[in-house]
Amino acid sequence: EDKDVLIYFDIKGVYTVLNDSVDVCHEGFTSSREQLKLLLEKGVTIMVCPTCLKVAGKTPEDVMPGVMIANKEKFFNFTEGRIITLDY
C-alpha cells in the first residue's frame, strides 16, 4: 500500500499477462486475471520482457491492456540500478 512496486514477467511468465491467458484460480484467493487488474488499478507497474514475448511467438498486441513492454530505462530508473527479487 505504501511502497512503489514493479512486477516483471519473463520466460514462461509472459503467458500470464496475455489477452488469452488462463485465469488461474485457487480457493480463497483472487483469480490471476482479477489480481492483475486490481494491481494495475492501484498503479502497480507491470512489465513483460520483450525478448521472452518474442520467443513465445507473441507480440505486444497479445499483451493485456495496462501491461507494459519492458523498457530498460524505465526499469533501471525504478530499481535505481539494483535488482531486488522476492520470488516463490
MDAnalysis code that builds the backbone (N, CA, C; Angstrom):
import MDAnalysis as mda
import numpy as np

u = mda.Universe.empty(264, n_residues=88, atom_resindex=np.repeat(np.arange(88), 3), trajectory=True)
u.add_TopologyAttr("name", ["N", "CA", "C"] * 88)
u.add_TopologyAttr("resid", np.arange(1, 89))
u.add_TopologyAttr("resname", ["GLU", "ASP", "LYS", "ASP", "VAL", "LEU", "ILE", "TYR", "PHE", "ASP", "ILE", "LYS", "GLY", "VAL", "TYR", "THR", "VAL", "LEU", "ASN", "ASP", "SER", "VAL", "ASP", "VAL", "CYS", "HIS", "GLU", "GLY", "PHE", "THR", "SER", "SER", "ARG", "GLU", "GLN", "LEU", "LYS", "LEU", "LEU", "LEU", "GLU", "LYS", "GLY", "VAL", "THR", "ILE", "MET", "VAL", "CYS", "PRO", "THR", "CYS", "LEU", "LYS", "VAL", "ALA", "GLY", "LYS", "THR", "PRO", "GLU", "ASP", "VAL", "MET", "PRO", "GLY", "VAL", "MET", "ILE", "ALA", "ASN", "LYS", "GLU", "LYS", "PHE", "PHE", "ASN", "PHE", "THR", "GLU", "GLY", "ARG", "ILE", "ILE", "THR", "LEU", "ASP", "TYR"])
u.atoms.positions = np.array([
    [0.808, -1.208, 0.000],
    [0.000, 0.000, 0.000],
    [0.849, 1.270, 0.000],
    [1.999, 1.244, 0.687],
    [2.779, 2.476, 0.806],
    [4.147, 2.393, 0.124],
    [4.357, 1.399, -0.725],
    [5.631, 1.246, -1.436],
    [5.370, 1.137, -2.934],
    [6.285, 1.669, -3.714],
    [6.197, 1.502, -5.165],
    [6.535, 0.058, -5.509],
    [5.809, -0.492, -6.458],
    [6.005, -1.885, -6.846],
    [6.085, -1.977, -8.362],
    [7.002, -2.812, -8.840],
    [7.102, -3.137, -10.247],
    [7.139, -4.660, -10.339],
    [6.297, -5.225, -11.185],
    [6.284, -6.669, -11.405],
    [6.770, -6.913, -12.821],
    [7.737, -7.822, -12.946],
    [8.369, -8.106, -14.233],
    [8.139, -9.569, -14.579],
    [7.544, -9.817, -15.736],
    [7.276, -11.178, -16.186],
    [8.244, -11.540, -17.304],
    [8.947, -12.664, -17.134],
    [9.849, -13.134, -18.178],
    [9.680, -14.639, -18.369],
    [10.472, -15.210, -19.236],
    [10.465, -16.632, -19.594],
    [9.016, -17.114, -19.774],
    [8.583, -18.096, -19.035],
    [7.217, -18.623, -19.167],
    [6.189, -17.700, -18.511],
    [6.657, -16.766, -17.702],
    [5.750, -15.817, -17.057],
    [4.993, -14.956, -18.049],
    [5.515, -14.816, -19.276],
    [4.824, -13.997, -20.269],
    [3.422, -14.531, -20.550],
    [3.239, -15.839, -20.396],
    [1.922, -16.432, -20.665],
    [0.867, -15.977, -19.654],
    [1.291, -15.407, -18.551],
    [0.372, -14.922, -17.513],
    [-0.304, -13.624, -17.908],
    [0.363, -12.804, -18.705],
    [-0.132, -11.456, -18.997],
    [-0.633, -11.291, -20.433],
    [-0.994, -12.383, -21.066],
    [-1.534, -12.320, -22.419],
    [-3.044, -12.138, -22.383],
    [-3.577, -11.541, -23.437],
    [-5.026, -11.355, -23.526],
    [-5.789, -12.665, -23.382],
    [-5.215, -13.748, -23.881],
    [-5.900, -15.041, -23.831],
    [-5.329, -15.978, -22.764],
    [-4.654, -15.404, -21.753],
    [-4.064, -16.245, -20.703],
    [-5.148, -16.953, -19.892],
    [-4.775, -18.085, -19.334],
    [-5.673, -18.843, -18.470],
    [-5.856, -18.061, -17.175],
    [-7.081, -17.978, -16.702],
    [-7.372, -17.302, -15.431],
    [-7.195, -18.332, -14.320],
    [-6.046, -18.310, -13.667],
    [-5.725, -19.287, -12.636],
    [-6.500, -18.961, -11.370],
    [-7.184, -19.966, -10.846],
    [-7.998, -19.777, -9.645],
    [-7.624, -20.813, -8.588],
    [-7.490, -20.363, -7.357],
    [-7.261, -21.239, -6.211],
    [-8.213, -20.787, -5.116],
    [-8.806, -21.740, -4.437],
    [-9.775, -21.431, -3.386],
    [-9.176, -20.475, -2.354],
    [-9.936, -19.446, -2.046],
    [-9.509, -18.473, -1.047],
    [-8.675, -17.329, -1.595],
    [-8.350, -17.363, -2.882],
    [-7.531, -16.329, -3.493],
    [-8.273, -15.693, -4.660],
    [-7.970, -14.446, -4.937],
    [-8.489, -13.766, -6.114],
    [-7.845, -14.405, -7.346],
    [-8.603, -14.564, -8.430],
    [-8.053, -15.188, -9.640],
    [-6.898, -14.343, -10.196],
    [-6.065, -14.972, -10.990],
    [-4.873, -14.286, -11.505],
    [-5.228, -13.065, -12.345],
    [-6.207, -13.191, -13.211],
    [-6.570, -12.055, -14.072],
    [-7.169, -10.912, -13.251],
    [-7.978, -11.242, -12.270],
    [-8.573, -10.214, -11.415],
    [-7.490, -9.539, -10.571],
    [-6.545, -10.320, -10.078],
    [-5.459, -9.759, -9.265],
    [-4.600, -8.798, -10.096],
    [-4.292, -9.175, -11.329],
    [-3.528, -8.280, -12.202],
    [-4.296, -6.995, -12.453],
    [-5.590, -7.115, -12.694],
    [-6.428, -5.934, -12.920],
    [-6.409, -5.021, -11.692],
    [-6.547, -5.602, -10.503],
    [-6.530, -4.812, -9.264],
    [-5.183, -4.124, -9.058],
    [-4.099, -4.828, -9.342],
    [-2.766, -4.236, -9.199],
    [-2.589, -3.060, -10.151],
    [-3.028, -3.222, -11.392],
    [-2.930, -2.119, -12.357],
    [-3.760, -0.925, -11.901],
    [-4.955, -1.187, -11.361],
    [-5.812, -0.101, -10.868],
    [-5.162, 0.653, -9.714],
    [-4.313, -0.032, -8.931],
    [-3.617, 0.598, -7.809],
    [-2.342, 1.307, -8.254],
    [-2.051, 1.254, -9.553],
    [-0.878, 1.955, -10.068],
    [0.395, 1.142, -10.076],
    [0.292, -0.170, -9.861],
    [1.480, -1.019, -9.915],
    [1.931, -1.120, -11.360],
    [3.228, -0.972, -11.580],
    [3.796, -1.123, -12.911],
    [4.006, -2.606, -13.182],
    [3.419, -3.087, -14.269],
    [3.599, -4.484, -14.670],
    [4.254, -4.466, -16.042],
    [5.410, -5.128, -16.133],
    [6.182, -5.174, -17.367],
    [6.380, -6.618, -17.813],
    [6.528, -6.784, -19.115],
    [6.828, -8.093, -19.682],
    [8.081, -7.961, -20.546],
    [8.921, -8.970, -20.484],
    [10.177, -8.992, -21.239],
    [9.881, -9.083, -22.739],
    [10.366, -8.119, -23.533],
    [10.084, -8.149, -24.965],
    [10.720, -9.343, -25.685],
    [11.910, -9.730, -25.285],
    [12.575, -10.871, -25.920],
    [11.851, -12.165, -25.586],
    [11.455, -12.323, -24.326],
    [10.723, -13.525, -23.915],
    [9.385, -13.604, -24.633],
    [8.750, -12.462, -24.830],
    [7.483, -12.396, -25.552],
    [7.691, -12.873, -26.993],
    [8.761, -12.401, -27.617],
    [9.070, -12.794, -28.991],
    [9.358, -14.290, -29.081],
    [10.147, -14.817, -28.141],
    [10.469, -16.247, -28.123],
    [9.194, -17.083, -27.971],
    [8.224, -16.559, -27.242],
    [6.949, -17.255, -27.050],
    [6.056, -17.157, -28.289],
    [6.515, -16.438, -29.315],
    [5.731, -16.287, -30.526],
    [4.601, -15.286, -30.387],
    [4.755, -14.367, -29.442],
    [3.722, -13.371, -29.176],
    [4.233, -11.980, -29.513],
    [3.301, -11.040, -29.643],
    [3.635, -9.657, -29.971],
    [3.083, -8.743, -28.878],
    [3.494, -7.491, -28.854],
    [2.932, -6.554, -27.878],
    [1.399, -6.461, -27.953],
    [0.839, -6.699, -29.122],
    [-0.623, -6.663, -29.269],
    [-1.310, -7.803, -28.521],
    [-0.565, -8.857, -28.188],
    [-1.112, -10.008, -27.468],
    [-1.167, -9.791, -25.958],
    [-0.566, -8.687, -25.484],
    [-0.436, -8.424, -24.049],
    [-1.673, -7.684, -23.511],
    [-2.068, -8.045, -22.296],
    [-3.224, -7.424, -21.643],
    [-3.075, -5.904, -21.582],
    [-4.179, -5.176, -21.686],
    [-4.129, -3.721, -21.548],
    [-3.542, -3.318, -20.191],
    [-2.675, -2.322, -20.217],
    [-2.073, -1.816, -18.986],
    [-0.717, -2.419, -18.684],
    [-0.426, -3.589, -19.266],
    [0.881, -4.228, -19.067],
    [1.839, -3.623, -20.083],
    [2.989, -3.173, -19.598],
    [3.972, -2.503, -20.445],
    [4.999, -3.484, -20.991],
    [5.438, -3.229, -22.202],
    [6.594, -3.949, -22.716],
    [7.791, -3.328, -22.002],
    [8.609, -4.167, -21.389],
    [9.716, -3.659, -20.574],
    [10.618, -2.737, -21.384],
    [10.991, -1.670, -20.746],
    [11.862, -0.657, -21.304],
    [13.028, -0.512, -20.338],
    [14.239, -0.698, -20.846],
    [15.428, -0.698, -19.983],
    [15.533, 0.555, -19.125],
    [15.320, 1.720, -19.698],
    [15.459, 2.965, -18.939],
    [14.450, 3.042, -17.795],
    [13.196, 2.769, -18.082],
    [12.164, 2.831, -17.045],
    [12.427, 1.783, -15.962],
    [12.815, 0.587, -16.381],
    [13.087, -0.496, -15.435],
    [14.243, -0.133, -14.504],
    [15.357, 0.306, -15.061],
    [16.523, 0.607, -14.231],
    [16.366, 1.898, -13.444],
    [15.571, 2.834, -13.937],
    [15.273, 4.015, -13.129],
    [14.461, 3.625, -11.896],
    [13.524, 2.693, -12.072],
    [12.716, 2.239, -10.938],
    [13.594, 1.548, -9.892],
    [14.493, 0.683, -10.347],
    [15.318, -0.097, -9.418],
    [16.559, 0.659, -8.949],
    [16.768, 1.846, -9.522],
    [17.970, 2.627, -9.219],
    [19.220, 1.784, -9.432],
    [19.167, 0.927, -10.471],
    [20.314, 0.089, -10.809],
    [20.416, -1.194, -9.999],
    [19.556, -1.358, -8.998],
    [19.582, -2.571, -8.174],
    [18.495, -3.523, -8.673],
    [18.735, -4.789, -8.572],
    [17.704, -5.782, -8.864],
    [17.367, -6.445, -7.543],
    [16.126, -6.301, -7.142],
    [15.645, -6.860, -5.878],
    [14.569, -7.871, -6.224],
    [14.698, -9.100, -5.752],
    [13.756, -10.145, -6.119],
    [13.145, -10.789, -4.889],
    [11.844, -10.944, -4.939],
    [11.111, -11.767, -3.981],
    [10.319, -12.719, -4.848],
    [10.672, -13.988, -4.815],
    [10.078, -14.969, -5.707],
    [9.684, -16.185, -4.892],
    [8.536, -16.740, -5.216],
    [8.156, -18.008, -4.573],
    [7.282, -18.817, -5.473],
])
